[in-house]
Amino acid sequence: MKTIENRKENATAVILDDCYFVNCEFDACVLIYNGGDYGWNNTTFRNCMIHFQGPAARALTLLRYFNALPEKALGQVSSKSLDTTKEWVQ
């Protein structure tokens, strides 16, 4: 897992998989999660949206099918296709 330290991102797409964020700040970012390992310490997220892809999106679809997630939990969640041309890559 790659450690990423002291990053400040605003309005970018950030891949969470295989990253450990330390002392980072994310504001109005799209957090992309594919189902891999991730972690953070002393990191803040403001007005961010979570986007699920691949295995994570399929798991979310399964949970929705069985009504295992409350609808209010899905307010900032997306599993639709996403344009990541401005993606921040580790």
Backbone bond lengths (Angstrom), bond angles and torsions (degrees), N, CA, C in turn:
res aa  C-N    CA-C-N  psi(-1)  N-CA   C-N-CA  omega(-1)  CA-C   N-CA-C  phi
1 M - - - 1.448 - - 1.529 108.15 -
2 K 1.317 115.47 136.01 1.454 121.44 -178.68 1.532 110.23 -87.60
3 T 1.333 117.10 133.10 1.454 121.65 176.43 1.526 109.21 -92.73
4 I 1.318 115.25 129.57 1.456 121.85 179.24 1.517 107.25 -120.22
5 E 1.324 116.25 122.33 1.457 120.68 -173.81 1.523 112.46 -119.50
6 N 1.341 114.26 145.45 1.463 123.23 170.41 1.525 114.19 54.96
7 R 1.325 117.43 39.39 1.469 121.30 177.22 1.515 109.31 -94.36
8 K 1.320 116.05 141.59 1.461 122.57 172.56 1.518 106.23 -124.55
9 E 1.334 115.53 118.37 1.459 121.06 -177.81 1.513 109.03 -123.80
10 N 1.330 115.34 142.53 1.449 121.68 179.10 1.518 108.53 -134.60
11 A 1.326 116.37 122.18 1.466 123.26 175.15 1.526 112.71 57.28
12 T 1.320 116.78 44.81 1.461 121.69 175.92 1.521 109.15 -125.03
13 A 1.318 115.34 165.68 1.467 121.29 173.95 1.526 107.47 -93.94
14 V 1.334 116.11 129.31 1.460 121.72 -175.72 1.525 108.83 -124.73
15 I 1.324 116.94 123.54 1.466 121.58 176.89 1.523 109.05 -82.71
16 L 1.330 116.05 124.28 1.467 121.17 -178.80 1.524 113.22 -83.17
17 D 1.329 117.03 -30.50 1.456 121.41 -172.57 1.531 112.53 -57.41
18 D 1.322 114.57 136.19 1.460 123.60 175.85 1.526 113.50 61.80
19 C 1.333 117.16 25.85 1.463 121.47 179.17 1.528 110.39 -126.67
20 Y 1.322 114.25 143.54 1.457 122.15 172.95 1.527 106.18 -121.40
21 F 1.336 116.65 113.43 1.455 122.83 -174.34 1.528 109.94 -96.33
22 V 1.340 116.17 130.23 1.458 122.02 -179.52 1.530 108.32 -126.67
23 N 1.341 116.25 126.31 1.470 122.25 178.47 1.525 112.29 55.40
24 C 1.321 117.12 44.73 1.458 121.54 -179.65 1.524 110.25 -109.22
25 E 1.336 115.89 159.52 1.460 122.48 175.78 1.517 108.44 -132.96
26 F 1.334 115.28 129.83 1.458 121.71 178.42 1.521 108.09 -123.80
27 D 1.313 116.52 122.94 1.456 121.79 -178.74 1.526 109.16 -124.57
28 A 1.332 116.21 123.43 1.470 123.10 178.54 1.529 112.09 55.97
29 C 1.309 116.95 37.83 1.466 122.11 -179.43 1.529 110.83 -98.18
30 V 1.312 115.61 160.32 1.454 122.02 170.32 1.523 105.71 -101.09
31 L 1.320 116.79 117.71 1.456 122.72 -179.62 1.524 107.56 -94.58
32 I 1.324 116.55 116.62 1.466 121.89 -175.43 1.520 108.83 -99.82
33 Y 1.341 115.04 125.83 1.462 120.44 -178.78 1.520 109.79 -127.32
34 N 1.338 115.52 123.60 1.460 122.53 -179.29 1.519 113.44 -102.69
35 G 1.322 118.41 -7.19 1.453 121.01 178.73 1.520 114.40 115.39
36 G 1.320 117.64 1.38 1.466 121.41 -178.97 1.517 112.69 -85.50
37 D 1.324 115.24 -179.70 1.461 120.87 178.17 1.522 110.14 -70.18
38 Y 1.317 116.34 150.53 1.461 122.88 177.61 1.519 107.96 -159.95
39 G 1.310 115.94 168.77 1.454 120.00 174.54 1.509 110.41 -175.15
40 W 1.338 115.54 166.83 1.449 119.63 175.44 1.505 110.38 -156.35
41 N 1.332 114.33 157.92 1.451 122.74 177.87 1.528 107.03 -142.25
42 N 1.317 116.62 130.48 1.457 121.93 179.39 1.537 111.53 51.74
43 T 1.316 115.64 47.00 1.462 122.72 -178.76 1.522 108.82 -122.79
44 T 1.332 116.59 140.00 1.458 120.74 -178.32 1.529 110.77 -117.14
45 F 1.336 114.36 147.29 1.458 122.90 177.90 1.523 107.38 -127.80
46 R 1.336 117.04 121.95 1.463 121.29 178.41 1.524 109.33 -122.00
47 N 1.311 116.39 126.05 1.471 122.26 175.34 1.533 112.84 53.59
48 C 1.307 116.33 39.79 1.467 121.25 179.81 1.530 110.43 -96.65
49 M 1.315 116.01 157.10 1.458 122.89 175.54 1.520 108.04 -117.51
50 I 1.317 117.16 142.94 1.460 121.66 177.31 1.519 108.78 -99.33
51 H 1.317 115.69 130.48 1.464 121.31 178.10 1.527 108.17 -118.17
52 F 1.330 116.67 121.73 1.456 122.25 179.81 1.527 109.77 -96.27
53 Q 1.327 116.50 135.16 1.461 122.81 177.20 1.530 108.92 -130.70
54 G 1.325 116.53 164.47 1.465 122.15 173.52 1.514 113.11 53.74
55 P 1.350 116.86 -133.90 1.461 120.75 -177.67 1.537 113.32 -58.74
56 A 1.315 117.61 -34.97 1.466 119.91 179.18 1.526 110.50 -65.69
57 A 1.328 117.58 -39.68 1.464 121.42 178.21 1.524 110.61 -65.91
58 R 1.335 116.51 -39.00 1.469 119.37 178.80 1.529 110.93 -66.89
59 A 1.325 117.75 -38.49 1.464 121.00 176.73 1.525 110.31 -63.78
60 L 1.331 117.06 -41.39 1.453 121.03 177.89 1.527 111.11 -62.85
61 T 1.330 117.13 -40.96 1.466 121.55 177.50 1.522 110.56 -61.06
62 L 1.327 117.47 -42.53 1.461 121.64 178.49 1.531 110.89 -62.67
63 L 1.321 116.85 -45.78 1.463 120.57 179.25 1.526 111.50 -62.21
64 R 1.328 116.50 -39.57 1.471 120.06 177.66 1.526 110.57 -64.86
65 Y 1.333 117.00 -41.55 1.460 121.53 -178.56 1.525 111.59 -57.03
66 F 1.333 116.53 -40.93 1.456 121.53 -178.58 1.533 112.37 -93.94
67 N 1.331 116.15 14.61 1.468 121.19 -179.98 1.527 111.81 51.84
68 A 1.322 116.04 38.60 1.459 121.16 -178.40 1.530 112.57 -87.92
69 L 1.327 116.57 -3.35 1.462 120.89 177.04 1.521 108.87 -121.15
70 P 1.321 117.67 131.55 1.460 118.68 174.93 1.534 109.65 -65.68
71 E 1.318 118.12 140.94 1.460 121.67 -179.05 1.523 112.12 -55.99
72 K 1.334 117.80 -36.72 1.460 119.31 -178.67 1.526 111.57 -65.69
73 A 1.329 118.32 -21.12 1.461 121.54 178.17 1.518 112.08 -73.26
74 L 1.318 117.49 -13.90 1.465 120.88 -175.47 1.516 112.94 -98.70
75 G 1.312 118.75 11.82 1.454 121.62 -176.56 1.513 114.86 -60.62
76 Q 1.319 119.04 -37.20 1.460 122.76 -178.17 1.522 111.45 -113.93
77 V 1.330 116.80 30.71 1.464 121.74 -174.88 1.511 110.06 -119.27
78 S 1.332 116.23 142.35 1.459 121.56 177.82 1.516 109.67 -140.82
79 S 1.326 116.50 143.20 1.466 120.43 171.36 1.525 109.53 -129.50
80 K 1.326 116.53 14.92 1.458 121.67 177.35 1.523 109.56 -80.36
81 S 1.333 116.59 166.35 1.462 119.15 179.19 1.523 109.37 -61.87
82 L 1.318 115.67 149.77 1.444 121.66 -172.04 1.516 109.71 -136.40
83 D 1.320 117.02 132.91 1.461 121.61 174.45 1.520 108.16 -82.94
84 T 1.326 116.58 115.23 1.455 120.54 -177.97 1.522 110.90 -112.65
85 T 1.314 118.14 35.30 1.456 120.59 -179.19 1.514 112.35 -64.64
86 K 1.336 117.54 -23.58 1.467 120.94 177.25 1.529 110.29 -101.75
87 E 1.291 115.86 24.99 1.456 121.79 -174.70 1.527 112.15 -65.13
88 W 1.306 115.09 136.76 1.451 120.74 172.87 1.515 106.75 -87.98
89 V 1.295 117.03 120.08 1.456 121.59 -178.46 1.511 107.71 -107.18
90 Q 1.331 116.32 135.00 1.456 122.02 -175.76 1.493 109.78 -52.53
